[in-house]
Amino acid sequence: MNTVRNSVQLIGNVGKDIDFKTLESGTALASFSLATNDFYKNKDNEKVQETQWHNIEAWGKTAELMNTMLVKGSQVLIKGKLVAQSYEDKEGNKKY
């Protein structure tokens, strides 16, 4: 492998209706939560479902399309890259 790429593919269900806005610059932004499920058998051989939640953001034309096509419960395949965001809370603690 010559290069390492930041690439991710998720298949899941939209957890809430799309939060869509157009910024002052005119750029469209769509954000929503996505639930992905994983299944495994525990030590008692019982099937267990584990749900992970992902915060998704899309920009520009992709955001506009998502806003017209997706609603809560829609199943969707997302391809993109992982970006970690951080901020400081009121106490000055860094949160991710």
C-alpha positions as CSV (number, residue, x, y, z in Angstrom):
1,M,0.0,0.0,0.0
2,N,1.5,3.3,-1.1
3,T,-0.9,5.5,0.8
4,V,-3.3,5.2,3.7
5,R,-6.7,6.7,3.1
6,N,-9.4,7.8,5.5
7,S,-12.4,6.1,4.0
8,V,-15.5,4.7,5.6
9,Q,-18.8,3.1,4.4
10,L,-21.8,2.8,6.7
11,I,-25.2,1.2,6.0
12,G,-27.9,2.1,8.5
13,N,-31.1,3.9,9.3
14,V,-31.6,7.7,9.6
15,G,-32.4,8.4,13.3
16,K,-34.1,11.7,12.9
17,D,-35.3,14.0,10.1
18,I,-32.5,15.9,8.3
19,D,-31.4,19.2,9.9
20,F,-30.9,21.3,6.8
21,K,-29.6,24.8,6.6
22,T,-28.1,27.1,4.1
23,L,-25.1,29.1,5.5
24,E,-24.5,32.8,4.8
25,S,-22.0,31.8,2.2
26,G,-24.7,30.0,0.3
27,T,-23.3,26.5,1.1
28,A,-25.9,23.9,2.0
29,L,-25.4,21.8,5.2
30,A,-27.3,18.7,6.2
31,S,-26.8,16.8,9.4
32,F,-28.5,13.8,11.0
33,S,-27.9,10.7,13.2
34,L,-27.4,7.3,11.6
35,A,-27.9,4.0,13.5
36,T,-25.9,1.0,12.4
37,N,-26.6,-2.5,13.8
38,D,-24.2,-5.3,14.5
39,F,-25.3,-8.8,15.5
40,Y,-23.4,-11.5,17.4
41,K,-24.1,-14.5,19.7
42,N,-23.2,-14.2,23.4
43,K,-21.8,-16.9,25.6
44,D,-25.3,-18.4,26.0
45,N,-25.6,-18.6,22.2
46,E,-28.3,-15.9,22.1
47,K,-28.4,-13.5,19.3
48,V,-27.6,-9.9,20.5
49,Q,-28.1,-6.7,18.5
50,E,-25.7,-3.8,19.2
51,T,-26.6,-0.4,17.8
52,Q,-24.0,2.3,17.2
53,W,-24.9,6.0,16.5
54,H,-23.0,8.2,14.1
55,N,-23.3,11.9,13.6
56,I,-23.3,12.6,9.8
57,E,-22.7,15.9,8.0
58,A,-23.0,16.5,4.3
59,W,-22.2,19.7,2.4
60,G,-23.2,21.3,-0.9
61,K,-25.2,19.3,-3.5
62,T,-25.0,16.1,-1.4
63,A,-26.6,17.9,1.4
64,E,-29.4,19.2,-0.9
65,L,-30.1,15.7,-2.2
66,M,-30.2,14.2,1.3
67,N,-32.6,16.8,2.4
68,T,-35.0,15.9,-0.4
69,M,-34.6,12.1,-0.2
70,L,-34.1,11.1,3.4
71,V,-36.5,11.1,6.4
72,K,-36.4,9.4,9.8
73,G,-36.2,5.6,9.3
74,S,-34.8,5.7,5.8
75,Q,-32.1,3.1,5.1
76,V,-29.1,4.6,3.5
77,L,-25.5,3.7,2.5
78,I,-23.0,6.5,3.4
79,K,-19.5,6.7,2.0
80,G,-17.2,9.3,3.3
81,K,-14.3,10.0,5.7
82,L,-14.0,10.1,9.5
83,V,-13.4,13.6,11.0
84,A,-13.1,14.0,14.8
85,Q,-14.4,17.3,16.2
86,S,-13.7,18.7,19.6
87,Y,-14.8,21.6,21.7
88,E,-14.4,23.0,25.2
89,D,-17.3,22.8,27.6
90,K,-18.2,25.5,30.2
91,E,-15.7,24.1,32.6
92,G,-12.8,24.2,30.1
93,N,-12.8,20.4,29.5
94,K,-12.1,19.2,26.0
95,K,-15.0,17.1,24.5
96,Y,-15.1,15.0,21.3
